[in-house]
Amino acid sequence: MADCVFCSIVAEDSPAYRLYEDERTLAFLDIEPATRGHTLVVPKTHYETTTDMPESLAGRVFKTVHRVSDALESVYQLDGFALVQENGVTANQDVPVPHAHIHIIPRYGDDDALDLGWSGERVDETTQQEIAATVRDELASDA
């Protein structure tokens, strides 16, 4: 996609601190990191959301996420890391970056002050059962 910054990075038309790439994926440092080592993993082919991607490509993206996360844990002795993936503007997917991507956000104990913050409330059992049945039915119809 001509106006996609991530496609421009993939094509090496825009600069990025590349960490890893293979024939289908690219991992590079986030330009506005939440914590030290904050990395983005993208498919090299443009897809707006993860559900737009073929399953095989989504698997490759997560294989790269696994590999890079492991390296970050090893190099920085992380206390953990968060994986964040947002689909669509309502889910906070950046409006100027409509390209599927996974954030790997290293966590450094209490020192990083990162708040991924959502506050949830327990849902009653009837609602949970209804949601589970509806989604299971959809999954079964796709099989």
HUWOSUL-V280016 format. One line per field, one symbol per residue. phi: phi as a letter, one per 40 degrees, with the letter a starting at -180 (. if undefined). psi: psi as a letter, one per 40 degrees, with the letter a starting at -180 (. if undefined). burial: 1 if it has 24 or more other ideal C-beta (glycine too) atoms within 12 Angstrom, else 0. A space follows every 50 residues. Layout:
phi = ???
psi = ???
burial = ???
This chain:
phi = .cbccccccdcgcbcaccbaabcbbabacccbccacgdbbbbccccbcbc ccccdccdccdcccdcccdcccdccbfcciabbbbbbgcccgcdccbcbd abcbbcbbgcccfcbcebbbbcbccccccccdcccdccccccc
psi = hdehddddddefeiiighdiiaeeihhiihdgidihehihhiidihhdid ediidddddddddddddddddddddefieaiihhhhhiddeehhdegfhh ihhhhihfaeeeehhehihiiiiiddddddddddddddddde.
burial = 00011110110000010011000111111100011011111111111111 00100011011101100110010001010011111100000011001111 1111111000000000000000000000000000000000000
